[in-house]
């Protein structure tokens, strides 16, 4: 667990830089020129906004990882994410452009992140008993030296596994994001960078949720990260409109790998029948939840149009829909967390 804090903060800082780049470089590419109706944008026009919002969610997941799933850190991460989205809308309305704006936003965001982390760390030091971890209920027998001091409690393991599930589903959304033309080179670059960051966050949070960091789990984490990163590249290599199958395969590999890393291994081995059920959920769940949330937002809750209006951007053409796919990914990730974030054998039915 000692790796969790520096890695989580480092990944959060990288997400801040991605967000700043999205505000000042990617967002201007998506805004149409002129007020004429024939120039109104179409489906997925504001892909840069979704990439930025997913970067903000990555900041929050990184903070959860840095806090090792502790409740105080997790609550602060959620609050910071909500405030950051509100700040993003206000900044988008100003339309900052250029290298100087990118640097200022990146430095300012990292300063806010550092100040919050320092405050939480000081509070944690003042109340060390509040962070004390419980011994894992099902430690891997046969490797007593593998159980670390301060292993995460059951609640912290669930939080970390849930954060890994959220990052895993957001990876699929970032990897498959499209635009009306799909000819922008920056779209591929931004999607690859955001998806790669989310892959590392998902694997890191799952490994932090493990009851013990053994060589087998570390090797599995490295292999899973490499496989998922290759999968992200393959999804982007496929043409728009034909990415459903590789996205489904990527989600199955990544989310099943999350359960292999985070769940208990009684006797030093996974309970394969449990992971087989997790694999089935990983194949069917993300696509079903993403589709359900997308339909709900298009019909009942046009929140994307509200964000577009608040940011002062041109509305989407009436024949198309202003869908906030990043929010669909977040809600679907939380739904998958309800299914898979039960890492202890005794907690699973």
C-alpha positions as CSV (number, residue, x, y, z in Angstrom):
1,X,0.0,0.0,0.0
2,X,3.0,2.3,0.3
3,X,2.9,2.9,-3.4
4,X,-0.7,4.2,-3.4
5,X,-0.1,7.8,-2.2
6,X,2.7,9.0,-4.5
7,X,1.2,7.1,-7.5
8,X,-2.3,8.4,-6.9
9,X,-1.1,12.0,-6.5
10,X,1.2,11.7,-9.6
11,X,-1.7,10.4,-11.7
12,X,-4.0,13.1,-10.4
13,X,-1.5,15.7,-11.4
14,X,-1.2,14.2,-14.9
15,X,-5.0,14.4,-15.2
16,X,-4.8,18.1,-14.2
17,X,-2.4,18.7,-17.1
18,X,-4.7,16.8,-19.5
19,X,-7.6,18.9,-18.4
20,X,-5.7,22.2,-18.9
21,X,-4.7,21.1,-22.4
22,X,-8.3,20.1,-23.2
23,X,-9.6,23.6,-22.1
24,X,-7.1,25.7,-24.0
25,X,-6.2,23.5,-27.1
26,X,-8.9,20.9,-27.7
27,X,-12.1,22.9,-26.8
28,X,-11.5,25.7,-29.4
29,X,-11.3,23.0,-32.1
30,X,-14.9,21.9,-31.4
31,X,-16.6,25.3,-31.4
32,X,-18.2,26.2,-34.7
33,X,-17.6,29.6,-36.4
34,X,-20.6,31.8,-37.0
35,X,-24.1,31.9,-35.7
36,X,-25.8,30.5,-38.8
37,X,-28.1,27.6,-38.4
38,X,-26.3,25.5,-41.1
39,X,-23.1,25.7,-38.9
40,X,-24.8,24.3,-35.8
41,X,-22.8,21.3,-34.5
42,X,-24.0,17.7,-34.6
43,X,-23.6,14.5,-32.6
44,X,-20.5,14.2,-30.4
45,X,-19.3,17.7,-31.5
46,X,-18.2,18.6,-28.0
47,X,-15.9,15.6,-27.6
48,X,-13.3,17.8,-26.0
49,X,-15.7,18.6,-23.2
50,X,-16.1,14.9,-22.5
51,X,-12.4,14.3,-22.5
52,X,-12.0,17.1,-20.0
53,X,-14.7,15.8,-17.7
54,X,-13.1,12.4,-17.8
55,X,-9.8,14.0,-16.9
56,X,-11.6,15.6,-13.9
57,X,-13.0,12.2,-12.9
58,X,-9.4,10.8,-13.2
59,X,-8.3,13.5,-10.7
60,X,-10.9,12.3,-8.3
61,X,-10.0,8.6,-8.8
62,X,-6.3,9.4,-8.2
63,X,-7.2,11.1,-4.9
64,X,-9.2,8.0,-3.8
65,X,-6.1,6.0,-4.6
66,X,-3.8,8.4,-2.8
67,X,-6.1,8.2,0.2
68,X,-6.0,4.3,0.0
69,X,-9.8,4.3,0.0
70,X,-10.2,6.2,3.3
71,X,-13.6,7.9,3.7
72,X,-12.2,11.4,4.3
73,X,-10.1,11.3,1.1
74,X,-12.9,9.8,-1.0
75,X,-15.5,12.4,0.1
76,X,-13.0,15.1,-0.6
77,X,-12.3,13.6,-4.0
78,X,-16.0,13.6,-4.9
79,X,-16.5,17.2,-3.7
80,X,-13.4,18.4,-5.6
81,X,-14.6,16.7,-8.8
82,X,-18.0,18.5,-8.5
83,X,-16.5,21.9,-7.9
84,X,-13.9,21.3,-10.7
85,X,-16.7,20.6,-13.2
86,X,-18.4,23.9,-12.2
87,X,-15.1,25.8,-12.6
88,X,-14.6,24.1,-15.9
89,X,-17.9,25.4,-17.3
90,X,-17.0,29.0,-16.1
91,X,-13.6,28.8,-17.6
92,X,-14.9,27.4,-20.9
93,X,-17.2,30.4,-21.1
94,X,-14.2,32.7,-21.1
95,X,-12.5,30.7,-23.9
96,X,-8.9,30.7,-22.8
97,X,-6.4,29.9,-25.6
98,X,-2.6,29.6,-25.9
99,X,0.4,28.1,-24.2
100,X,0.3,30.7,-21.3
101,X,-3.3,29.8,-20.5
102,X,-2.5,26.1,-20.5
103,X,0.4,26.6,-18.1
104,X,-1.6,28.8,-15.8
105,X,-4.5,26.4,-15.6
106,X,-2.2,23.4,-15.1
107,X,-0.2,25.1,-12.4
108,X,-3.3,26.4,-10.7
109,X,-5.0,23.0,-10.8
110,X,-1.9,21.3,-9.4
111,X,-1.8,23.9,-6.6
112,X,-5.4,23.2,-5.7
113,X,-4.7,19.5,-5.7
114,X,-1.6,19.8,-3.7
115,X,-3.3,22.0,-1.1
116,X,-6.1,19.6,-0.6
117,X,-3.8,16.6,-0.4
118,X,-1.6,18.4,2.2
119,X,-4.7,19.3,4.3
120,X,-6.0,15.7,4.2
121,X,-2.5,14.4,5.1
122,X,-2.2,16.7,8.1
123,X,-5.6,15.6,9.4
124,X,-4.7,12.0,8.9
125,X,-1.5,12.5,10.9
126,X,-3.4,14.1,13.7
127,X,-5.8,11.2,13.9
128,X,-3.7,8.1,13.0
129,X,-6.2,5.7,14.5
130,X,-8.9,6.8,12.0
131,X,-6.7,5.4,9.2
132,X,-5.7,2.2,10.9
133,X,-6.4,-0.7,8.6
134,X,-7.9,-4.0,9.6
135,X,-6.2,-7.3,8.9
136,X,-7.6,-8.9,5.8
137,X,-10.2,-11.5,6.6
138,X,-9.0,-13.9,4.0
139,X,-5.3,-13.5,3.7
140,X,-3.5,-15.6,1.2
141,X,-2.5,-18.7,3.2
142,X,1.0,-20.0,2.5
143,X,2.4,-16.5,2.1
144,X,2.2,-14.9,5.5
145,X,5.0,-12.4,4.6
146,X,2.8,-11.0,1.8
147,X,0.3,-9.4,4.1
148,X,1.4,-5.8,4.6
149,X,1.1,-3.7,7.6
150,X,-1.8,-1.3,7.5
151,X,-3.7,-3.4,5.0
152,X,-6.9,-1.7,3.9
153,X,-10.1,-2.4,5.8
154,X,-13.1,-4.0,4.2
155,X,-14.8,-0.6,3.5
156,X,-11.6,0.8,2.0
157,X,-11.1,-2.2,-0.2
158,X,-14.7,-1.8,-1.6
159,X,-14.0,1.9,-2.2
160,X,-10.8,1.2,-4.1
161,X,-12.4,-1.6,-6.1
162,X,-15.3,0.6,-7.0
163,X,-13.0,3.4,-8.1
164,X,-11.2,0.9,-10.3
165,X,-14.5,-0.1,-11.9
166,X,-15.4,3.5,-12.6
167,X,-12.0,4.1,-14.2
168,X,-12.4,0.9,-16.2
169,X,-15.7,1.9,-17.7
170,X,-14.5,5.4,-18.3
171,X,-11.6,3.9,-20.2
172,X,-14.0,2.4,-22.7
173,X,-15.8,5.7,-23.2
174,X,-12.5,7.6,-23.7
175,X,-11.2,4.9,-26.1
176,X,-14.3,4.9,-28.2
177,X,-15.1,8.6,-28.3
178,X,-16.0,10.1,-31.7
179,X,-16.6,13.4,-33.4
180,X,-18.8,14.4,-36.4
181,X,-15.9,14.1,-38.8
182,X,-13.3,11.9,-36.9
183,X,-10.6,13.6,-38.9
184,X,-9.1,15.6,-36.1
185,X,-5.6,14.3,-35.2
186,X,-6.1,15.9,-31.8
187,X,-9.1,13.7,-31.1
188,X,-7.0,10.5,-31.4
189,X,-4.2,12.0,-29.3
190,X,-6.6,13.2,-26.5
191,X,-8.6,10.0,-26.5
192,X,-5.4,7.8,-26.3
193,X,-3.9,9.9,-23.5
194,X,-7.1,10.0,-21.4
195,X,-7.8,6.3,-21.8
196,X,-4.2,5.3,-21.0
197,X,-4.3,7.4,-17.8
198,X,-7.6,5.8,-16.8
199,X,-6.1,2.3,-17.4
200,X,-3.3,3.0,-15.1
201,X,-5.7,4.3,-12.5
202,X,-7.9,1.3,-12.7
203,X,-5.1,-1.2,-12.3
204,X,-3.5,0.8,-9.5
205,X,-6.7,1.1,-7.5
206,X,-7.4,-2.6,-8.0
207,X,-3.9,-3.5,-6.8
208,X,-4.3,-1.2,-3.8
209,X,-7.5,-3.0,-2.9
210,X,-5.8,-6.4,-2.7
211,X,-5.4,-7.8,0.8
212,X,-1.8,-8.5,0.1
213,X,0.6,-7.3,-2.6
214,X,2.3,-10.5,-3.7
215,X,4.6,-11.1,-6.6
216,X,1.8,-12.9,-8.4
217,X,-0.6,-9.9,-8.1
218,X,2.1,-7.4,-9.1
219,X,2.9,-9.5,-12.2
220,X,-0.8,-9.7,-13.0
221,X,-1.2,-6.0,-12.6
222,X,1.7,-5.3,-15.0
223,X,0.3,-7.8,-17.6
224,X,-3.2,-6.3,-17.3
225,X,-1.9,-2.8,-17.8
226,X,0.0,-3.7,-20.9
227,X,-2.9,-5.7,-22.3
228,X,-5.4,-2.9,-21.6
229,X,-3.1,-0.3,-23.2
230,X,-2.8,-2.4,-26.3
231,X,-6.5,-2.8,-26.3
232,X,-7.0,1.0,-26.2
233,X,-4.7,1.4,-29.2
234,X,-6.7,-1.3,-31.1
235,X,-10.0,0.4,-30.4
236,X,-8.7,3.7,-31.7
237,X,-7.3,1.9,-34.8
238,X,-10.8,0.6,-35.7
239,X,-12.9,3.0,-37.8
240,X,-15.7,5.0,-36.2
241,X,-19.0,3.1,-35.9
242,X,-17.4,-0.3,-35.7
243,X,-15.8,-0.1,-32.3
244,X,-18.4,-1.9,-30.3
245,X,-16.8,-5.3,-30.4
246,X,-13.3,-4.2,-29.5
247,X,-14.6,-2.0,-26.8
248,X,-16.6,-4.9,-25.3
249,X,-13.5,-7.1,-25.4
250,X,-11.4,-4.3,-23.7
251,X,-14.0,-3.9,-21.0
252,X,-14.2,-7.6,-20.4
253,X,-10.4,-7.9,-20.0
254,X,-10.0,-4.8,-17.9
255,X,-12.8,-5.3,-15.5
256,X,-12.2,-9.0,-15.1
257,X,-8.6,-8.2,-14.4
258,X,-9.7,-5.7,-11.7
259,X,-11.6,-8.5,-9.9
260,X,-8.6,-10.8,-10.2
261,X,-6.4,-8.2,-8.6
262,X,-8.7,-6.9,-5.9
263,X,-10.6,-9.9,-4.7
264,X,-9.4,-12.4,-2.1
265,X,-7.4,-15.5,-3.1
266,X,-8.1,-18.1,-0.4
267,X,-5.4,-20.6,-0.3
268,X,-3.3,-18.4,-2.6
269,X,-5.5,-19.0,-5.7
270,X,-8.5,-17.1,-7.2
271,X,-11.9,-18.7,-6.9
272,X,-12.4,-19.1,-10.6
273,X,-16.1,-19.6,-10.6
274,X,-16.5,-16.2,-9.0
275,X,-14.3,-14.6,-11.6
276,X,-16.2,-16.4,-14.4
277,X,-19.4,-14.6,-13.2
278,X,-17.4,-11.4,-13.0
279,X,-16.3,-11.9,-16.6
280,X,-19.9,-12.4,-17.7
281,X,-20.9,-9.1,-16.0
282,X,-17.9,-7.4,-17.5
283,X,-18.9,-8.4,-21.0
284,X,-22.6,-7.5,-20.7
285,X,-22.7,-4.8,-18.0
286,X,-20.9,-1.8,-19.4
287,X,-22.6,-1.9,-22.8
288,X,-26.0,-2.3,-21.2
289,X,-25.5,0.4,-18.6
290,X,-24.0,2.9,-21.2
291,X,-26.9,2.3,-23.6
292,X,-29.5,2.7,-20.8
293,X,-28.0,5.9,-19.4
294,X,-27.6,7.4,-22.9
295,X,-31.3,6.7,-23.7
296,X,-32.4,8.2,-20.4
297,X,-30.4,11.3,-21.0
298,X,-31.6,11.8,-24.5
299,X,-35.2,11.4,-23.6
300,X,-35.7,12.6,-20.1
301,X,-32.7,14.5,-18.9
302,X,-31.0,16.7,-21.6
303,X,-28.1,17.6,-19.3
304,X,-25.7,18.0,-22.1
305,X,-27.6,20.8,-23.6
306,X,-27.7,22.5,-20.2
307,X,-23.9,22.4,-20.0
308,X,-23.5,23.7,-23.5
309,X,-25.7,26.6,-22.7
310,X,-24.0,27.4,-19.4
311,X,-20.6,27.4,-21.3
312,X,-21.9,29.8,-23.9
313,X,-21.4,27.4,-26.8
314,X,-23.6,26.9,-29.8
315,X,-26.5,24.4,-29.3
316,X,-26.5,21.1,-31.0
317,X,-28.6,20.9,-34.2
318,X,-32.2,19.9,-33.5
319,X,-31.9,16.8,-35.6
320,X,-29.1,15.5,-33.3
321,X,-28.6,15.0,-29.6
322,X,-26.3,16.7,-27.1
323,X,-25.2,13.7,-25.1
324,X,-22.7,14.0,-22.3
325,X,-21.0,10.6,-22.7
326,X,-18.6,11.2,-19.9
327,X,-21.5,11.3,-17.4
328,X,-22.9,8.2,-19.0
329,X,-19.5,6.5,-18.3
330,X,-19.5,7.7,-14.7
331,X,-23.0,6.4,-14.0
332,X,-22.3,3.1,-15.8
333,X,-19.0,2.8,-13.8
334,X,-20.9,3.3,-10.5
335,X,-23.4,0.6,-11.6
336,X,-20.5,-1.8,-12.4
337,X,-19.0,-1.0,-9.0
338,X,-22.2,-2.1,-7.3
339,X,-21.8,-5.5,-9.1
340,X,-18.0,-6.0,-8.7
341,X,-16.8,-4.0,-5.7
342,X,-17.1,-6.8,-3.2
343,X,-13.5,-8.0,-2.9
344,X,-13.8,-10.1,0.3
345,X,-15.1,-13.7,-0.1
346,X,-17.3,-13.4,2.9
347,X,-19.0,-10.4,1.5
348,X,-19.9,-12.0,-1.8
349,X,-23.1,-13.9,-2.4
